[in-house]
Structures are given as C-alpha cells and as structure tokens.
Amino acid sequence: MSIDAPSPVQLRQWADDDLETLRRSNTAEMTEFLGGPESDEALAARHARYLRLWEEGTARMFRVVTPDHPEGVGTIGTWADGHHDGALETGWSIETAHQGRGLATAALRAVLDDARATHGAVAVYAYPRVNNAASNAICRKVGFTLEGEEEFEYPKGNWETSNVWVHRPAG
C-alpha cells in the first residue's frame, strides 16, 4: 500500500510584494555560487524583470511557500534556455534556514509540472556550478540526466564551470 503525501511546498506567481523574498536570499552564503550578493538597485531590477517577464510570457518565476511560511522560503522559475533551442532553463534558491528539508526538491518537481502544463513536452535544463553539491544532488534526485560540463559567465566577468543537467519528458 502506498499513500501519496501532499507536496511540502506550493509555488506562487511572482508578485509586487516579493522583493523581500529576494532580499532574504541576498547573503554571502546564499549567493556563493552566483558571484556574491547584489546591490539594492540590482535586486530591485531583478524583481522588476521577474514581473515583466511573467507579463510578457517569457518566464515564470515563483515564490516558494510552505504552510508555516506563506511569506516564502525561496524562489524558483523557468525561462527560455539560451543554449538549447526550444528548451527551458530552471534555477532555484531556498533560504539557508529552510535548507535540508527537501523543499528545493519539491519545488523543482512542482516547477517541472508547471513547465509541462504550460509548454508541453519540453526539455528543462539546469546549470549548477560543479562544486555546488546540494544543487547537483537535487538535479540527480529529481531525475535530471548529467550531460557534461560547460564554462559560463555569470555574473558578467565571472567565468565558472557548471554541470549541464537536463530533464526530458518521458516518452
């Protein structure tokens, strides 16, 4: 006998009041693999971009919420992958205090469901740094396939080696 448990997370469409979610994740620890914390101006621009891209239909960014934390515990989203035509890219961030509880894994599964519902049978790529053990483990756990490594410039002027993971629809 098996019982399907409900997901520990829900995804909420990025909204005007979600700037604080970005601020809480803008720490040295949380941005270690992303080139470090951003300025207040850069965070405000990112927030505005998330809102605009959703309105344009070119990205779907979400606040990750739990029953105990409706204000959010992180972010996740999908957008057009700049390296593979017709594919999507995903990225996520779960606040330090909420890590290690499977929330990123649940959020990634949920965003894959959203990608299929929104875009149909589409490949979804993730590019965690090779030394980001946690994000690489999440990709593996959710069923992504490791395709190799690539050098990426992110942020501008910061070249790093990332793993290339892909989740292809079944069938």
Backbone as CSV, one residue per row, in Angstrom:
resi,resn,N_x,N_y,N_z,CA_x,CA_y,CA_z,C_x,C_y,C_z
1,MET,0.847,-1.178,0.000,0.000,0.000,0.000,0.887,1.233,0.000
2,SER,0.526,2.214,-0.779,1.262,3.482,-0.759,0.273,4.628,-0.646
3,ILE,0.732,5.644,0.022,-0.087,6.843,0.201,0.714,8.019,-0.328
4,ASP,0.150,8.738,-1.273,0.820,9.920,-1.798,0.652,11.065,-0.815
5,ALA,1.769,11.583,-0.362,1.732,12.727,0.554,1.674,14.010,-0.259
6,PRO,1.007,15.014,0.250,0.990,16.298,-0.454,2.384,16.920,-0.446
7,SER,2.654,17.723,-1.434,3.944,18.405,-1.508,4.103,19.347,-0.321
8,PRO,5.328,19.443,0.221,5.557,20.378,1.327,5.633,21.837,0.874
9,VAL,5.565,22.080,-0.439,5.660,23.451,-0.947,4.534,23.739,-1.925
10,GLN,4.280,25.011,-2.106,3.419,25.497,-3.175,4.174,26.612,-3.878
11,LEU,3.898,26.770,-5.152,4.506,27.843,-5.933,3.475,28.934,-6.131
12,ARG,3.887,30.173,-5.864,3.016,31.337,-6.039,3.626,32.240,-7.104
13,GLN,2.812,32.654,-8.056,3.280,33.559,-9.108,3.973,34.762,-8.487
14,TRP,5.108,35.152,-9.086,5.868,36.307,-8.609,4.963,37.529,-8.597
15,ALA,4.989,38.272,-7.490,4.067,39.394,-7.312,4.811,40.637,-6.848
16,ASP,4.112,41.764,-6.874,4.704,43.053,-6.498,5.381,43.025,-5.132
17,ASP,4.824,42.276,-4.187,5.365,42.292,-2.826,6.439,41.231,-2.580
18,ASP,7.013,40.642,-3.625,8.014,39.587,-3.455,9.462,40.071,-3.429
19,LEU,9.694,41.368,-3.486,11.065,41.871,-3.413,11.746,41.408,-2.125
20,GLU,11.008,41.348,-1.031,11.592,40.924,0.249,12.107,39.485,0.179
21,THR,11.476,38.655,-0.615,11.953,37.281,-0.803,13.353,37.295,-1.399
22,LEU,13.592,38.160,-2.373,14.934,38.289,-2.951,15.921,38.819,-1.925
23,ARG,15.507,39.790,-1.141,16.404,40.375,-0.132,16.866,39.326,0.880
24,ARG,15.951,38.468,1.321,16.316,37.458,2.316,17.336,36.462,1.774
25,SER,17.362,36.262,0.478,18.315,35.333,-0.131,19.598,36.011,-0.592
26,ASN,19.721,37.296,-0.384,20.861,38.061,-0.888,21.979,38.130,0.161
27,THR,22.425,36.964,0.608,23.509,36.884,1.584,24.724,36.243,0.928
28,ALA,25.878,36.410,1.549,27.095,35.800,1.010,26.941,34.282,0.893
29,GLU,26.363,33.664,1.905,26.179,32.211,1.890,25.238,31.776,0.765
30,MET,24.156,32.509,0.590,23.155,32.136,-0.414,23.605,32.428,-1.847
31,THR,24.526,33.343,-2.021,24.956,33.725,-3.373,26.377,33.257,-3.679
32,GLU,26.878,32.326,-2.881,28.240,31.819,-3.053,28.505,31.335,-4.474
33,PHE,27.547,30.675,-5.089,27.727,30.111,-6.427,27.180,31.027,-7.524
34,LEU,26.797,32.245,-7.151,26.202,33.186,-8.107,26.975,34.492,-8.198
35,GLY,28.197,34.507,-7.697,29.015,35.708,-7.811,28.894,36.674,-6.651
36,GLY,28.172,36.314,-5.595,28.065,37.170,-4.414,26.793,37.996,-4.385
37,PRO,26.555,38.657,-3.245,25.338,39.466,-3.077,25.238,40.583,-4.110
38,GLU,24.003,40.947,-4.421,23.721,42.033,-5.352,23.404,43.311,-4.584
39,SER,23.587,44.436,-5.238,23.222,45.727,-4.648,21.701,45.830,-4.552
40,ASP,21.226,46.775,-3.731,19.779,47.005,-3.635,19.188,47.346,-4.999
41,GLU,19.936,48.125,-5.781,19.460,48.507,-7.113,19.341,47.285,-8.026
42,ALA,20.327,46.390,-7.949,20.290,45.182,-8.778,19.134,44.272,-8.371
43,LEU,18.869,44.174,-7.062,17.735,43.366,-6.598,16.413,43.944,-7.088
44,ALA,16.282,45.262,-7.009,15.055,45.913,-7.481,14.875,45.677,-8.982
45,ALA,15.970,45.737,-9.735,15.899,45.491,-11.178,15.518,44.035,-11.460
46,ARG,16.078,43.097,-10.690,15.738,41.680,-10.857,14.244,41.463,-10.581
47,HIS,13.766,42.050,-9.496,12.354,41.942,-9.122,11.463,42.475,-10.255
48,ALA,11.794,43.644,-10.769,11.013,44.234,-11.865,11.074,43.347,-13.109
49,ARG,12.248,42.762,-13.373,12.396,41.875,-14.528,11.517,40.631,-14.369
50,TYR,11.498,40.032,-13.170,10.642,38.860,-12.936,9.181,39.190,-13.229
51,LEU,8.727,40.344,-12.768,7.341,40.759,-13.015,7.087,40.965,-14.509
52,ARG,8.011,41.670,-15.163,7.855,41.978,-16.589,7.879,40.710,-17.443
53,LEU,8.822,39.809,-17.165,8.937,38.597,-17.974,7.710,37.701,-17.832
54,TRP,7.116,37.682,-16.635,5.873,36.913,-16.465,4.777,37.526,-17.329
55,GLU,4.653,38.853,-17.274,3.627,39.542,-18.072,3.837,39.308,-19.564
56,GLU,5.097,39.266,-19.994,5.415,39.030,-21.401,5.246,37.565,-21.796
57,GLY,5.177,36.685,-20.813,5.057,35.258,-21.090,6.362,34.586,-21.449
58,THR,7.495,35.218,-21.121,8.795,34.647,-21.473,9.493,33.975,-20.304
59,ALA,8.949,34.106,-19.113,9.489,33.426,-17.931,8.363,33.260,-16.923
60,ARG,8.537,32.274,-16.058,7.570,32.031,-14.988,8.362,31.901,-13.693
61,MET,8.397,32.988,-12.932,9.097,32.993,-11.645,8.076,32.839,-10.526
62,PHE,8.497,32.114,-9.485,7.610,31.807,-8.371,8.282,32.067,-7.033
63,ARG,7.447,32.387,-6.060,7.842,32.387,-4.651,7.486,30.995,-4.141
64,VAL,8.434,30.347,-3.463,8.208,29.025,-2.880,7.680,29.233,-1.466
65,VAL,6.490,28.703,-1.185,5.885,28.872,0.136,5.632,27.505,0.771
66,THR,5.577,27.512,2.105,5.204,26.327,2.876,4.032,26.723,3.764
67,PRO,3.323,25.755,4.321,2.198,26.111,5.199,2.606,27.018,6.363
68,ASP,3.801,26.807,6.898,4.272,27.621,8.024,4.901,28.944,7.604
69,HIS,5.208,29.092,6.313,5.903,30.295,5.831,5.278,30.798,4.531
70,PRO,4.071,31.361,4.614,3.417,31.865,3.404,4.143,33.063,2.791
71,GLU,5.016,33.709,3.571,5.802,34.822,3.033,6.872,34.325,2.069
72,GLY,7.146,33.028,2.103,8.095,32.432,1.176,9.369,31.973,1.847
73,VAL,9.929,30.910,1.286,11.203,30.368,1.757,12.237,30.366,0.634
74,GLY,11.855,30.867,-0.540,12.788,30.890,-1.652,12.105,31.205,-2.966
75,THR,12.861,30.982,-4.032,12.391,31.282,-5.385,12.727,30.122,-6.320
76,ILE,11.969,30.029,-7.388,12.249,29.065,-8.456,11.543,29.578,-9.705
77,GLY,12.029,29.177,-10.855,11.368,29.598,-12.080,11.896,28.879,-13.296
78,THR,11.266,29.167,-14.427,11.715,28.668,-15.724,11.693,29.821,-16.716
79,TRP,12.577,29.735,-17.701,12.676,30.739,-18.758,13.311,30.067,-19.964
80,ALA,13.265,30.727,-21.102,13.851,30.163,-22.315,15.342,29.937,-22.101
81,ASP,15.798,28.736,-22.433,17.212,28.392,-22.294,17.984,29.015,-23.446
82,GLY,19.005,29.759,-23.125,19.785,30.438,-24.149,20.780,29.558,-24.874
83,HIS,20.855,28.281,-24.515,21.854,27.386,-25.093,21.245,26.250,-25.912
84,HIS,19.957,25.984,-25.722,19.287,24.874,-26.405,17.932,25.361,-26.921
85,ASP,17.792,25.435,-28.240,16.549,25.928,-28.846,15.344,25.109,-28.398
86,GLY,14.271,25.804,-28.061,13.027,25.158,-27.692,12.995,24.595,-26.289
87,ALA,14.087,24.744,-25.549,14.155,24.206,-24.187,13.983,25.330,-23.171
88,LEU,13.772,24.927,-21.935,13.690,25.866,-20.821,14.891,25.671,-19.905
89,GLU,15.186,26.699,-19.141,16.186,26.626,-18.080,15.464,26.852,-16.761
90,THR,15.972,26.246,-15.708,15.423,26.472,-14.380,16.538,26.830,-13.409
91,GLY,16.159,27.548,-12.380,17.069,27.876,-11.290,16.253,28.103,-10.039
92,TRP,16.875,27.895,-8.877,16.144,27.991,-7.615,17.060,28.472,-6.509
93,SER,16.423,28.890,-5.431,17.130,29.339,-4.237,16.204,29.131,-3.045
94,ILE,16.664,28.382,-2.062,15.909,28.172,-0.825,16.729,28.778,0.308
95,GLU,16.096,29.634,1.108,16.797,30.332,2.185,17.495,29.344,3.117
96,THR,18.649,29.750,3.619,19.502,28.900,4.445,18.737,28.225,5.581
97,ALA,17.905,28.962,6.274,17.182,28.413,7.429,16.222,27.293,7.050
98,HIS,15.903,27.169,5.767,14.918,26.179,5.324,15.538,25.071,4.478
99,GLN,16.849,25.071,4.346,17.521,24.057,3.541,17.597,22.728,4.288
100,GLY,17.799,21.657,3.536,17.971,20.338,4.124,16.675,19.638,4.486
101,ARG,15.551,20.172,4.034,14.241,19.587,4.359,13.506,19.094,3.113
102,GLY,14.182,19.076,1.973,13.555,18.602,0.743,12.707,19.630,0.025
103,LEU,12.767,20.886,0.459,11.912,21.914,-0.145,12.337,22.244,-1.570
104,ALA,13.641,22.316,-1.822,14.105,22.600,-3.187,13.728,21.458,-4.125
105,THR,13.852,20.232,-3.645,13.470,19.073,-4.454,11.984,19.130,-4.798
106,ALA,11.158,19.408,-3.807,9.710,19.507,-4.045,9.385,20.664,-4.978
107,ALA,10.067,21.794,-4.802,9.825,22.952,-5.664,10.237,22.652,-7.100
108,LEU,11.354,21.950,-7.280,11.795,21.609,-8.631,10.796,20.663,-9.298
109,ARG,10.295,19.699,-8.565,9.267,18.816,-9.140,8.028,19.623,-9.539
110,ALA,7.636,20.555,-8.689,6.452,21.375,-8.980,6.674,22.263,-10.200
111,VAL,7.866,22.844,-10.332,8.109,23.726,-11.480,8.204,22.910,-12.769
112,LEU,8.671,21.667,-12.689,8.650,20.800,-13.876,7.211,20.496,-14.290
113,ASP,6.349,20.250,-13.317,4.924,20.046,-13.621,4.337,21.288,-14.284
114,ASP,4.691,22.464,-13.763,4.205,23.715,-14.348,4.728,23.881,-15.777
115,ALA,5.994,23.552,-16.005,6.577,23.685,-17.345,5.841,22.794,-18.341
116,ARG,5.537,21.567,-17.933,4.806,20.658,-18.829,3.388,21.162,-19.091
117,ALA,2.733,21.658,-18.045,1.365,22.161,-18.207,1.329,23.406,-19.088
118,THR,2.363,24.213,-19.013,2.406,25.480,-19.740,2.984,25.336,-21.144
119,HIS,4.038,24.510,-21.280,4.788,24.432,-22.539,4.704,23.073,-23.230
120,GLY,4.070,22.097,-22.600,4.010,20.764,-23.189,5.292,19.988,-22.939
121,ALA,5.565,19.037,-23.825,6.736,18.169,-23.686,7.985,18.946,-24.082
122,VAL,8.664,19.493,-23.094,9.834,20.322,-23.353,10.972,19.900,-22.424
123,ALA,12.191,19.949,-22.933,13.362,19.672,-22.101,13.607,20.868,-21.183
124,VAL,14.007,20.577,-19.947,14.324,21.623,-18.976,15.758,21.400,-18.504
125,TYR,16.585,22.444,-18.620,17.995,22.376,-18.242,18.247,23.108,-16.932
126,ALA,19.251,22.634,-16.198,19.750,23.309,-15.002,21.268,23.322,-15.090
127,TYR,21.884,24.402,-14.592,23.326,24.586,-14.720,23.986,24.932,-13.381
128,PRO,23.900,24.052,-12.384,24.573,24.372,-11.123,26.096,24.280,-11.275
129,ARG,26.811,25.095,-10.521,28.275,25.027,-10.522,28.695,23.604,-10.157
130,VAL,29.817,23.152,-10.709,30.263,21.782,-10.443,30.504,21.553,-8.954
131,ASN,30.869,22.596,-8.216,31.159,22.453,-6.783,29.947,22.735,-5.893
132,ASN,28.772,22.905,-6.479,27.548,23.113,-5.707,26.901,21.740,-5.481
133,ALA,27.410,21.042,-4.469,26.984,19.659,-4.217,25.479,19.550,-3.999
134,ALA,24.898,20.476,-3.256,23.468,20.391,-2.937,22.608,20.493,-4.196
135,SER,22.857,21.485,-5.038,22.036,21.650,-6.246,22.234,20.507,-7.232
136,ASN,23.462,19.999,-7.330,23.694,18.845,-8.198,22.958,17.614,-7.683
137,ALA,22.925,17.428,-6.364,22.196,16.297,-5.776,20.695,16.417,-6.035
138,ILE,20.174,17.634,-5.977,18.746,17.853,-6.247,18.420,17.470,-7.691
139,CYS,19.266,17.888,-8.627,19.040,17.514,-10.034,18.989,15.997,-10.180
140,ARG,19.943,15.320,-9.574,20.008,13.859,-9.651,18.747,13.228,-9.048
141,LYS,18.351,13.724,-7.879,17.199,13.165,-7.159,15.896,13.322,-7.950
142,VAL,15.760,14.429,-8.682,14.524,14.704,-9.419,14.498,13.992,-10.777
143,GLY,15.621,13.397,-11.174,15.623,12.631,-12.415,16.251,13.325,-13.606
144,PHE,16.992,14.404,-13.367,17.744,15.039,-14.443,18.899,14.116,-14.844
145,THR,19.357,14.235,-16.080,20.496,13.480,-16.589,21.670,14.431,-16.767
146,LEU,22.827,14.045,-16.258,24.033,14.855,-16.405,24.580,14.672,-17.812
147,GLU,24.671,15.784,-18.563,25.159,15.725,-19.943,26.612,16.146,-20.072
148,GLY,27.177,16.762,-19.046,28.564,17.194,-19.114,28.782,18.481,-18.353
149,GLU,29.878,19.163,-18.702,30.230,20.433,-18.070,30.408,21.497,-19.143
150,GLU,30.133,22.748,-18.768,30.355,23.890,-19.659,30.837,25.070,-18.840
151,GLU,31.579,25.952,-19.489,32.001,27.208,-18.872,30.931,28.257,-19.134
152,PHE,30.536,28.961,-18.076,29.538,30.016,-18.195,30.051,31.279,-17.533
153,GLU,29.666,32.414,-18.097,29.984,33.704,-17.500,28.745,34.201,-16.765
154,TYR,28.793,34.117,-15.427,27.691,34.629,-14.621,28.184,34.867,-13.212
155,PRO,27.984,36.072,-12.713,27.575,37.254,-13.474,28.691,37.703,-14.415
156,LYS,28.423,38.744,-15.165,29.373,39.240,-16.161,30.753,39.403,-15.534
157,GLY,31.753,38.841,-16.209,33.125,38.922,-15.730,33.533,37.777,-14.814
158,ASN,32.614,36.872,-14.505,32.883,35.763,-13.590,32.645,34.440,-14.323
159,TRP,33.732,33.802,-14.782,33.619,32.542,-15.507,33.711,31.382,-14.535
160,GLU,32.791,30.452,-14.632,32.736,29.283,-13.754,32.350,28.053,-14.572
161,THR,32.758,26.895,-14.076,32.372,25.634,-14.697,31.091,25.131,-14.044
162,SER,30.115,24.837,-14.867,28.831,24.329,-14.386,28.552,22.962,-14.993
163,ASN,27.818,22.164,-14.249,27.299,20.921,-14.805,26.086,21.250,-15.668
164,VAL,25.892,20.472,-16.707,24.736,20.619,-17.589,23.819,19.424,-17.323
165,TRP,22.697,19.705,-16.673,21.694,18.691,-16.363,20.467,18.937,-17.234
166,VAL,19.826,17.863,-17.700,18.603,18.009,-18.495,17.542,17.033,-17.990
167,HIS,16.325,17.526,-17.958,15.162,16.689,-17.635,14.301,16.655,-18.887
168,ARG,14.232,15.493,-19.497,13.447,15.338,-20.726,12.125,14.647,-20.390
169,PRO,11.065,15.054,-21.061,9.774,14.412,-20.816,9.828,12.922,-21.156
170,ALA,9.113,12.138,-20.404,9.043,10.698,-20.676,8.327,10.462,-21.999
171,GLY,8.758,9.415,-22.677,8.069,9.033,-23.909,8.745,9.564,-25.074
